Structure formats: structure tokens, C-alpha cells
């Protein structure tokens, strides 16, 4: 029997007259007219797709010219098992690889580290050395496919393994294409997977930006990620504001390094969440493009169109999925994917229905991919660019998102005495972002508890749970990966590995050495990720977050 919660609202005497809010808590009118767009100039605030300010899309033809990349996030167990999943997805029409790493890898720890116990291969693929990377991409030509790696703390170290694996395939670095997340600022703000203090992390990111400009020019070394900020509890406009603030901070970092903004800014991409409030999400993406274009042009002096285009990947909202009635997650994901496509995303990952319970089964992953393919090939949506552009409601909501974000930028700049980079670092140190996100999450939970928000199958329309098949990672996986690391250390040239780590240690202690090439040397010498991290920790130190209650 389906149960529906008794609605508890003080204003329930006339439900039609109660205030309506977006998921982020912003008020919504019953109907929108031209009065809501007073002063709106379509020429300057909208323009045309592919032209400044890019509100309507970053390319003139958008999906008529090329569909978004269908990039399913995948990784579990060992490199060999994940390689098999990649082949499965590629055979069924996936357009690019997106690597999910396990928690030890994300935290810079080897699989045989005591702190890794119970986590090896659980939430992603276990990778300890270049040999794992070689197996991860075995039979997949890295020069012919784009590869995204969602990792930030040890991102530069992992990228060194990726480069060394490409060498083993005989693929020149100049041919490599894809994206490395690298965004350490959002780790301090939301996800908490840092390794070093902020300044050393930023040094590594600056080294990576410089290195890619010269040696891996097609690769995007930095994907500024709002996804994890949103998953931590931020609302839509906070996700927008904090993500773009981080992006501006990285622009200032590149300029401090003496890099030409017209050369390095095209290497910055973005990663947004696609949540369930359709119009609010579309407005968020449109506002993001307009803000980024204006700031890059007017504040940072970019003149090349490729430097001011905000290109982004989207993932549907993991936090929106429910363990109860998991089949409902198929609908949630489809709606969120629709919002991302209507908002003009460049690539998309659709969550599987069972991800709230475990890593996806093959069938669940295939259905998630098919969701994108149906949107692309059956709905007619790709035929028209920004089809909702000009809507009184959507343009009003886009303007509101932009205004809320700009107000937050002003607060961050004030904390940094006019510098966005210093303001973000000051906000992290003071716990500003962490507190704002926590309060936003609390307000949303209050709305569910008051009955102002409904979660189908959880708060209302509840039924007894029916178990579904889920993917299980057997404990033997961890033992096998530990044995693999042990065997690697026993057969490698120990003197060569020690020499590579010693050289890295010495260069890290200097101010002006780029550390990417020494990291690649460590990869070639079969040094493990944990060994490299321990070496750098000895120079850079460790970080403890300032508590904020």
C-alpha cells in the first residue's frame, strides 16, 4: 500500500496561494511577463550562440555540429576489471573515458597502506603505479580517445602515470586529449580530499598548467568542479558562485606565473552538477557562461574567444538519488540530463539507478548511457540551440542567478583585498564556504521536514522496499592488489626508484623547478603513488582544516 505523508504547512488553508520556491529557496512567481525583464537587452545579455557573452552556447552550431560527449564515469576493483568495463561501454556507444579512482588513490595512499584497508577498489579503480595505468588502458589507444580523470589531491602525480602509460603505448604526448580535474580549492571547500597545504598544492597546479602548455597542448589540465560543492549541500547559486570564484582564482594563479591568459585559459574547463529543478539548472549554466566571458574579457584581459568560452562537463546529481524505490532514479536522471542538455553542456555523465546502493552493474550502466542516447537521437532536442532562450521566466531566473553570484564574488574579493585567489584562500581558512554550505543544507532539510519539499518514495508515496541486484566487490580484490604492489617493489630497480624520489625531493625544496617531469621520471622508475606522496609530504608538510561549528 502506498503511504503519503500528511502535509504540515501553516499556509495550507489555501495551497494555491502559498509561496513557491526553487530547490535553492528562491521565490518563483505564478507567471512571468515582460515586466520581469525590465531593462533586459537581448543584444548584450543574450547575443547569438558562439558569440560573446556566450549565454546561448559556446559554439555557433552546438549539437547540430557535434553532440555532447557521452562520458560515463566508471572504475572499480582492479585495473583489469575496469578496462573490461570501459570496453563494454565503448562497444555500446560511449564517446570518451572517465576514470573513477578508489579512495586510497584519491588520498594518495598505496593499496598496502594500513589506512587503505577495506577501501581498495571499492568506490573506484585501484591504481598504485604506472603498471596499473598501462593495464587500465590496455587495448584502448590513448591518442584516439578523450580521457577524463576525476581526482584532485594527487592529480599531478596520477597525470605523470598517465603520461608514462601513453609512452608505453607509443603515443606522443602532443596527441593526448582529455581533462584532469586537479581542482584542489574545491577539496578544501567541500570534498576534503587534500594531501598538502594550499600553497604547495597550488604550486603543483601551476607547474601542471605550464607543462601542458608546452608538452601536452590538447589536454585540459584543470577542470574546475562545482559538482562536489553541490553534493556537499550547496544550493544552485552557491555552486555557481563558488565554482566560478575558484576558476577566477586559477586564472590569477596562471597570471602570477607569468602565463598568457589567452594561452592557458582555454585549458580550463568546468564540471557542474545537474540537479532536479530543471529551470534553475538551465539558468545556472547560462549565467555561468555569461559571467565567465565577461570577467575573462573585462577583468583579466582575455581577447581570444577560446579563452573566454566556458566549456563544461555535467554529471547528474548523485545526492538526488534514493535507496528507496531505486527505479525512480531512472526518471530523476533523465530529467537532470535533459536540464544539462538544454543548458548546453559539452559532455555528460548520467548516474545509474543503483549508484546510491553500490557501484553500477553493467545493466544499470548501460541504461544510464541509453538515457543519453535517447535524448540525443529520439527527442529532437539537439536540433535547436538554446530553445528556451527568450523565455520571460528563464531569462529572469538567469539574471537572478547572475546577481546572486556577483554579490558573493564581492564578498570573496573583500576577503582577499581585491584578489580572488587570496579571497578564496582566506575564505577557506576562515571556514566561510564550509559554513555557508552547511547552512544551505540545513535549510533544505528543514523544508523536507516541514513538508514543503517532497521526495517521492521517501517522504511521500512510500512502499515497502524491494531489493535489487547490486555489484559486489569481493575482498579478494584487495588482497590481489596488495600482492601486485608487493611484487612490483620486489622486481623493480630499487636504486633507480630511490634516485628518482631523491631528485624529486631536492627539486621540490626549490622555488623555481617544475615538478611534472621529475614526477614522470618517478613513474618510469616504478615508484608507487604512496612513495611519491610521502616524499613530497616531507617537503611540503601536511594540512589540518580550521574547525568551524
N, C-alpha and C positions, 0 to 999 in steps of 0.2 A: 504494500500500500504506500502510495506517495504521500509524504507529510510536508506540509507547508507551514513555516513559522508564522506565528501571529505577529503581524506588523505592529511595531510600537513607535508611534510618532505623535508628538504633541500636536502636530498640524494635520492629523488625519481626518479632521472634520470635513475637509474638502481637499481630497488628494490632488485634484487638478490645479489647485492654487498654491501648493507648496513649492518652495524654491527648488529649482532643478540645477544640478551642478555637474560639471565634468568629473571624471575619475580623480582628477587632481584637485577638485574642490573649487573650480572656477565657475561663477554663475553663468547660466545659459538662458537666453530669452526664449519666449514661446515661438516667435517668428522674427526673422531679420529682414530689414529693408535698407534702402539707400541711406537712411538716416544714421545707420550704424557705421557707415563708411564715409562720414563727412570728412572732407579734406584728402580723401584717398586719391592718389594719382596712379592710374594703371600704367602709364608710360614709365614712371621711375620706380614704382614699387613692384610691378609685375614684369614688364618687358616681354621678351619672347624667349622660348627655350633656347639654351645655348648662348644667351647674351646676358651681360650684366643687368640686374643683380642675380640672375640665375634662379629666381623664385620658382619659375615654372619647369626647371630642369637644367641639367648641366650640359646637355648636348642638343643640337637643333632637331635631330630626328628621334632621339630617345629610343624606345623599344621598337620603333619601325625600322631603325637601322640595326639594332642588336638588342636581343633580350637581356635581361639581367642574368648574371651568372648564378646558377643553381649550385650552391656550395654547402653540402650537408656536413655539419660538424661531426666528426667520428674519431674514435680511438678507444681501445680497451685492451686489457691483457698485455700480451707481448707484441713486439713489432710485427712478427709474422702473422698473428691473428688480425691485427689492424690492417695490414697490407691486403689480406683476403677481403675484408670489408670494403676497402677502397675499390678493389677490382669489381666487387659486387655492385657498388653504386655507380662506378664509371660505366659498367656494362648496361646499366639501366637509364643512362642519360644524364648523369651528374656532370657538370661542366668544370669543376675545379675541386681541389682537395682542401680540406680544413681539418687541421690536426688538433685533437683533444688530448692533452697530456694528463698523466695521473698526478696525484697530489705531491708525492715525493719529488717528481721532476719540476713541478711548479714552484716548489720551495727550495730547489737547488740541492736536493739530497739524493744520494745513491740508494739503490734498492736494498742494499745490505746495511744501511744505516739503521741503528736500533729505533730511531724515530719514525722510520718508514713502515714499521711492522703493521700489517693488516691493511695497508693502503696501496700496495704495489699493484698496478694495473686495474684498480677498482673504478676510478672515475675517469680514466683515460688510459692512454698507452704508456707503458714504462719505457723510458729511454735513458740510458746511462752513459753511452759513448757513441762515437761515430759509427760503430758497427751496428748498433740498433737503428740508426738513421739509414744506413745502407740497406738494411733488411726492410725497414718501413716502406721504402720507395722502390724496392726491387721490382724490376719489370715495368716500372712507371717512368717514362722519360721525363726528367725534371725540366728539360729545355722546351718541352711541348705542352706543358700544363701549368696553370697558376696554382700556387700553394700558399695557403694561409695558415699561420701558426698562432694559436691563441695562448700566449704566455708573455709575462712581463718581467718578473723579478730576474730570472736568469735568461732573458730573451737573447741578449747578445751572445752568451755562451752557446745556447741552443742554435743560434744562427751560424756560429762557427762550425758546428757539427753538420749543419745543412750544407754549407759551402764545401766542406771536406767530402761529404757524400756525393755532391754533384761532381767533384773532381774524380771520384772513383767511377762515376758513370761516363766520364769523358766529356761532360757538359761544361762549356766555358761559362764563367760567372756572368758574362755580359748577356747571356740568353735567359737567365733565371728571372722569373716573373712571379709576383705574389705579394704577400703582406705579412709582416711580423708585427704583433701587437705592441710590445715594448713599453706601453703607456704606464709608467711607474707612478705618476701622480694620482691616477685613479685608484691605485692599490692603497696608498695612504688614506685616500678619501673614503674608500668603500670596501674593496675586496680583501685587503690585508695580507697579500702575498708578496711582501717585500723581502729583500735579503740584506741590503746595505742601507746606510743613512741616505737621505735625499740627494745631497750634493754629489757623492760618488756615483749614485745611480744616474744622475743627470750627465755626469762626465761620460759614462759609458754610452748613453744615448747620443750625445754629441759626437763621440767617436764613430758610432754607427752611421749617423747621418752623413758625416764627411766621407767615410769609407764607401758607402753605397753610391754616392755621387760619382766617385772616381772608378769604382770597380764593379758595381752591380747596379747599373743605372736604371734598369727596368723595374727593380724591386722597390716596394714601398716599405721603408724601414720602420715606420711608426704608424700605428692605427690608434687614433685617439678614441678611447672607449667610454661611451656613456652607458652601455648595456649593463655593466656591473653596478654602476651608480644607481640605475633604476631598480635593479634587482635587490639592492640593499635597502630600498624603501623610499627613494626619492620620487617625487611626482614628475610629470612630463616637463614642466618648465624648469625645474631644478636640473633634471637630466640635460636639457638643452643648455642651460647656463653654465653648469659646472664642466660639461664636456668641452664647450667652445672656449671657456676660460683656460682649461688645460691646453687646448690647441694653440691659443694665443701665447701661452707660456712657452711652448716648444718653439714657436716662431721666434720669440725673443731669445731663447737659448741658441738657436741657429745664428741669429744676428750677432749675438755676443761672441760666437766662434768665428765671426768674420765671413760667414757664408752668404751668398747672394740669395735673397728671398725668392727671386724668380727661378732659381735653380733648385733649391731644396723644398720649397713649399709644395710643388707637385708630388713630392714623395710622401706627403702627409695624407692619410685617409682617415675616415671616421667609422665608428661602429655603434649603431643605435639600437635601442630596444623597440620592438613593435608590440604595444600593449593593446588592450581590448577596446578602448574608447576610440573608435575609428577616426572621427573628425579631428579630435585633439591630436592624434598621432600624425595625421597628414599635415596639419598646421605646424606641428613641431619640425618636421622635415623641411617644409617650405621656408619657415623662419630661419632655420639653421643655414640654408644656402644663402639667403639674403644677408644675414648678419655677417657670415664669414667673408663673403665677397666685399662687402662694404669696409669691414675692418682691414682686410688684407690690402685693399686698394688705398684707403684713405689714411690709415694709421701706420701701416708697415711698408707702404710704397711699392707694392707689387704692381707690375704692369702687364705681365704675361697672363693671358686668360687661363692657362693651365695652372697658374699659381693661385688664382682666386676662386676656382671651381671647387666646391665642397663635394667630394665623392664619398659615398658611404655604403657600408655593408649593413644589413639588418638581420637580427635574429628575433623570432617571435618570443614572447615573454614566458620564460620558464616559471616565473613566480605566479603566473595566471593559471597554471595547470593544477589539477586536483587529483588526489589519490582516489577520492570518491567518484564513482561513475566515470572512469577514465575515458570511455568512448566519447564523452562530451568534449574532451581535449582536441579531438579532430576538428570539431566545429570552431573552437576557440582559435586554434592555429590557423585555420583557413581564413577567418575574419582578420586576424592580425597580419597575415601575409597579404591580404587584399589591401590593408592600410599601407603597408610598406610599398607595394607596387604603385598604388595611386599617389603615394608620396614621392615616387621617383628614385627608388633605391637602385644601386648598381649591382648588388649581389644580395642573396637572401639564403638564410638557413631557416627551415621550418622544423619546429620541435616535433618529436614523436609523441604519440599519445601516452606511452608508458614511461616517459623520462622522469616523472615525479616519483616513480617506484624503483627504477633501475636504469642502467644504460639500455638503449633501444635494442630490441630484437631486429633481425633482418626484415621481417614483415612490417614492423612498425616504422622502421627507417624508410622502407620502400614507399609506404603510404604517405609519409611526410613529403618525400620527393614528388610523388604523383600529385600531391596537392598543388605544388608549384607548377607542374606541367599542365594541369587543368586550367589554372589561372592564365598561363601563357598561351595556350592553344585552343581553348574552348569558349572563353568568355568574351572575347573581343576587346578586352581592356587595353592591350598594348597598342591598339590602332590609333588612339587619340592621346596626345600629350596633355598632362595636367587637366583631365576632363572636368574637374570641379573648379578650376580657376575662374574667378569672377563671381563665384557664389557669395552672396552677402554674408552668410554665416561663416564660410571657410575663410574668407579674406579678413573678416573681423576677428576671428579666432587666431589667425596667423599674426595679425598686428598685436593682439594681446600677448601672445607668447613672446613675440619680439620685445615688447615693452617690459615684461616681467624679467626677461633675461638681461636686458640692458640695465635695469635697476640693480640686479645682482652684480653685474660687471663693475658698476660704480662702487659698490661696497668692497669688492675684491681689490680694485685699484687703490682705494683708500687705505686698505691694509698694507699695500705694497708701495705706498708713497709714489704712485703713478706707474709702477711696473706690475704687469700682470703676473710675470714669473715670481717676483718677490711676494706679491699678494697671495698667490696660490700657496706658496711655501709658508707664509705667515698664517694663512687660514688653516692649513694642516697642523701646524704647531699649536695653534690655539684651540683646535678641535671645532672650528666654525662649521665646516662641511659636515662632519660627523654628527654634530648636534642638530643641524637643520634637517638632515636626512632622518635621524631618529624621530624627531618631532613630526615630520611628514608621515612616516609610517604609523606612528601612534594615532594621528588624526584619522587616517584611513581606517584603521582597525576600529576606532570608535564609531565610525559610520556604519560598519558592518554590525557591530553590537547593538546599535540603536535601531537597526532595521532600515537604514537609509540606503544601504547597498545590499544587493543580493548576489550570492554565489550559488548558481544552480547546482543542486546535488550536495551542497554543503550547508548552506543556511536555509534554503527552501527547496522544495521538490526532492526531498530526501528519500532514498530507498536503501534497503539492505545491500551491503557491499557484495559484489560478485568478483572473485579473484580472476585475474588474467595471467597468462603466461608471461614471464619476465626472463631477461637474460641474467644468468648467474655466472660469476667469475669464480672458478674453483680455487681453493687455497694452493693447489699445486702450481698455479701460475707464479705465485710469489716465490716459491722455492726454486722454480726453474730460472727465474730472472736473477735471483741471488747467485745461483750456481754459474750463470752466464757471466756475471761481473767478476766473480772469483776466478773463473777460468781465464778471462781477459787479462787480469793482472798477472797471472802466473806465466803467460806466454809472451807478453809484450816485452819490449826492450826497456827494462826498468830505468836504466841510466838515461835513455833518451827522454822518457816521460818526466823524470826528475829535473833534467836540464830545461825542458820546455816550461815547467812550472816555476823554476828558479828565474828564468828570463822574464816570465810574466810578472812575477813578484817584484823584480827590480824595476821594470818599466812602469808598473802601477804606482810605484813610490815616487815617480817623477811627475811633473806637471804637464809636460807637453808631448808625451808619447801617445800615439793612437794604439789602442789595445786590441783592435779587431784582428789584425794579422797575427800577433802573438797568441791570441785565442785559437785561431785556425791551426797554428803550429801545435798547440796542446791537443787539439782534436786529432791531427795527423799522428801524433805520438801516442795515441790511445789513452790519454788522460780521461778520467771519468768526470762527470759534471760535479759531483761532490768534492773531488780533489781540487778542481778549479775554483769552486766557490770558497772552499776553506782557505786556499791561497790568497784570494782577494779579500776575504774577511780579515786576514792577518794584517792587511794594509789599510783597508777602508773602515774596519770596525763594524759594529752591529747597531741596530736601531731599536729603540723602545718607544712606543707610542705614548704621547702625553695623555693621561687618563682624563676623561670628561664625562661627568654624570649629570 
